Amino acid sequence: MACAIILVMAIAGVIALIMNVWLNPYLSKKFNENYTLVVTCVIAGISMLVASLFNNIILSFMFIMIFVGSSALVTPIQQSIVSKLAKDNYGEIMGIQGSYKAIGMIVGSLASGFIFDIGNKLPFILSGICCLIVCILVYRISLKEKTEKLSA
């Protein structure tokens, strides 16, 4: 069992490395950050929801690796968006963003642990739903920004 966990963590690390070294620079040149963030959150959310549907560990693992790959892109995209929005107080804004990310990791882990007792697939479903909610929020914010630019 320990070897399987080590293998999963190693594969996840390699996938995250590949996504950040090769795919993220390509996407950042080809598309704007908001669009890329929405697409990666949709992929992450759907992959987690689909992973929860299977009882077959290999199929679930495949979709979880898709989640890992897409979620590896989220942090650099967020940092790029924050760096463009923060003009004078870049360090302060990046510190706040890092703090909220840490809080989210703590709250998410605790919530997943508690709801795992209710059902072992619920943490995957909750994370998928959260990703899709983020997608909707980012899409709405980007639409609002576009309409404000057009009206100005």
N, C-alpha and C positions, 0 to 999 in steps of 0.2 A: 504494500500500500504506500509506503514512504517513497519508493521508487516512482510510482505513478504520479504522486504529487510533485516530486522533483521534475519529472518529465513535463508535466503540464506547465509548471512555472517556467521552465527553460523554453518551451515552445512559445509561451506567451511573451517572454522577453525578446525572443528573436523576431516574432511578428511585430511587436511594438517598435523595435529597432528598424526593421525594414520600412514600416509605415512612416516613421519620422525622418529617416535618412533619404529615402527615395520618393515616396508618394507625396508627403507633405510639401516639399519644395515645388513639385510639379503642380499640385492643386493651388498653391498660393499664387503662382504665376498665371494660372489659367482662369481662376474664379475668385470672386471677392470672399472675404472671411465669413460674412453672414450666411451666404449661400452654402459654403462648405460646412459651416457649423450645423446648419439645418439638415443637410444631407447626411452628415456623419451621425447626428443624433437620431435621425429616422432609421438609419441602418442599425445603430446600436440598439435602439428600442425594439425594433422588429425582431432582430436576432435573439434578444433575450426572451421575448415573448414566445418565439418559435422554439427556442431551446427548452422552455418549460413544458412544451406539449409532448415531448418524446420521453418514453421510458428507457429507450436505448441509449446507453451512455456514450457511444461513439457519435451518434447523431447529435445529441445534446452538446458534446464536446466540440463538434464542428461549428455549431452556431455560437457557442461561447467564444471560440477563437475569432469568429467574425466580429463579435462584440469587442473583444480585446483589441483587434486591429482598428476598428473604427473609433473606439474610445481613446486609443493612443493618440489620435489626431486632435482630440478636443482641447487638451491643455495648451499645446502650442497655438492653436487658433484663438483660444481665449486670451492668451498672453499678447498675441498680436493685436487683437481688438482693444484690449485695455491699454496697451502702449500707445495706440493711435488716439484714444480718447483722453488719456492723461497727458496734459501739456506741461504744466508747471510743477506738479507734485507727483511725478512718475513713481518715485520710491514709495511714497505713502500709499498710492493706489495699488501698486503691486503687492505691498504688504497686506493690505486689506483683502485683496483677492486671494492671496495665499492663506490668510486666516480663515476666510469663508470656505475655502476648499478643505482645509483641515477639519473645520467644524462639520462639514458635510460628510467627510469620511468617518468621523466618529459617530454622528447621528445615524448615518446609513448603516454602519456596521451594527450598532445597537438595535436599530429597527429590524434589520434582517435577522439578527439572532432571536429577537422576540417573536417575530412572525413565523420563523422556521418551526417553532413549537406547534403552531396552528396547522401548518402545512409545509412540506419540504420544498414545494415548487413556488410558494408565495414570494420569497425574496427575489426570484428571477422575474416573476410577473410584476412586482413592485418596481424593480429597477427598470424594466422595459417601459412601464407606464411613466415613470419619472423622466426617462429620456424623451419620450414622445411629448410630454408636457413642456420640456425645455425647447423642443423643436417648435412647438406652437408659439411659445413666448418669444423666441428669437425671430420667428417669421413675422409676428405682429409688430415687434419693435422695429424691424427693418422696413416694414411697410410704412410705419409711422414716420420714420426718418426720411423715406423717399418722398412722402407727401409734404413734409415740412420743407424739404429742399425745393420741391416744385413750386410751392406757394411763396417761397422767399424770393 
